[in-house]
Amino acid sequence: MKLTIYLAGEIHSNWRGKVKALAEEKDLSCTFVGPQENHGRSDEIGEMILGSQPNSIVKDEAASRINNLRTQVLMEQSNLVIALFGDEYKQWNTAMDVSAALTAGKPVILIRPEHLHHPLKELSNKANVTVETIEQALSVVHYIFE
C-alpha cells in the first residue's frame, strides 16, 4: 500500500522537509503533495497564465482561483491530510485546507502546539487525530502500515 498525503500549512519554513525525511527514516510508503511552495510563483501564477491584470485585487483573485484549483485536485487525489499550525505565520490557508479536507471526507491529522488548543478547538475536534509534533503525526501514519 502507498499513501498520498497532502501537507497543508504555511510555505515559509522547511516543516515539509522534516515530514519527508522522517517518513523516509521510518520507511513509509508515501507520496507527499501540497500547496505551491514557491511563494512568488503562487502570487504571480494568475498573471503568468492570464496576462497582466488591471489591479492588485484582480491579480490576487486570478492567482487564488488557479491555486484553489491546484489544491482541490491534489487534495482529492490524497488519502490523508496532515495540517500544521505553527506559531510564526497567519494560518488562514491552513484552516481553509483543513475545512475543505473535512468537507470532502478526507482523514485529517492536525499538528498544533498545546498553546494553540483554544483557537483551534473546533478544527481539532473535527480532525481524526490531533498531535503536537511532526514526529507524533508520522507515528500515527506509521501505525497505519502496521
N, C-alpha and C positions, 0 to 999 in steps of 0.2 A: 504494500500500500504506500502511496505517496500523497502527501497533503500539499495543497496550495494554500498558503497563509497570507492574508492581506495585512500589512503592517500599517495601521492608522496612527498618526501622531505627527508632531512637529518635524520639519525637514531641516532644521538648523544644526542639530548635533548628530553624532555618529551612533545613536542608540540602535539603529537597524543593523549596523555592522556588528555590534555586540550580540544581537539576536542571532545573526547568521553564523558568527564564529562559535557561539555556544551550541547551536544546532549541529554544526559540523563536529564539534567536540563530542557531543552526545550521539553522533552517528544517526541523526534523524533524517528520514527521507522526506524532505520538504523543499518546495519551491516558494520563494518569497516574492510578493508583488506589493505595490503600494503607490502612493501619490508620486507625482513628478518631484524628484528631489533637487533638481536644478531650479532654484527659486526664480532666477531671471527668465529661464525658458518658460516656466509656469506663468509668470506675469506677462510675457510677451507673446505667447502662443496665438492669441487671437489675431494680433496684427501680422504675425508670421504667416498665418494661413489666409486670413481675410483681407489683409492690406491695412493701410493706415485708417485709424478710426478718428472721428471728429473731436473727441474729447476723452479725458481720462476715465470718466464713468462708463462710457460706451466701450472703451478699450478693456476695462476690468470685466464688464459683463460678457464681452466676447470671449475673453480668456476663461472666465468662470464656466461658461457653457461647455467649452471644449474640455476643461479639466473635470467637470462633473460627469461628462460622458465617459471619459477615461476611467474615472473612479468607479462608475457604475459597471462598466464592462469587466474590469479587473475584479471587483468585489463579487460580482455574480459568478465568476469562474472560481472563486475561492471556497475552500471547505471550512475555513475558520478565519476569524479576525482577531488579531492581537492589537489592542489600542493602548498607547502610552500617554498618560497625562503627567507632565513634569512640572517643574517649578518656574522655568525661565520664560516661557512664551505663552501668549494667549492661545487657548485651545479650542477656538470656535470650530475649526475644520475637523478636529478630532471628535468633538461632540456630535457634529453633523454626521461624520462617518459611522460612529457607533450607532446613532439613531437609525441610519439607513440600513446598517447590517442587521439590527434587531428587527426592523420592519420586514426585511427580506427573509427572516428566519435563520440567519447565519449565527452559528455559535460564536460567542464573544468572550475573550479573556481580557479583562480590563486591568491595566497596571497603573497604580496610583499610590503616592506616598500616603502614610496614615493621616497626616495633617490636611490632606485634601478630601478626607472622608465626607465631611459635611457638604461642601459644594457639589460633590459628585454622587451623593447618596442615592438619587433616583436612578441614574445610569448604572451605578454599582449594583443596585437591587435588581435591575433587569438583565445585567450581564450573567452569563453562565457561571463564571468564576471571577473573583476579584482578588488580585495579589498586590504586593508592594514592590516587587523587584522583577527584573528581566529573568533572573535565574529561576524564580518561582514559576513564572509563566512558562519557561521552557521545560521545567519539571512536569508541569501539567501536560504539555504536549508529549513529552517522553512517556508519560503514563498511558496515553492513547495507544502507543505502539506496543505496550506490554501484553 
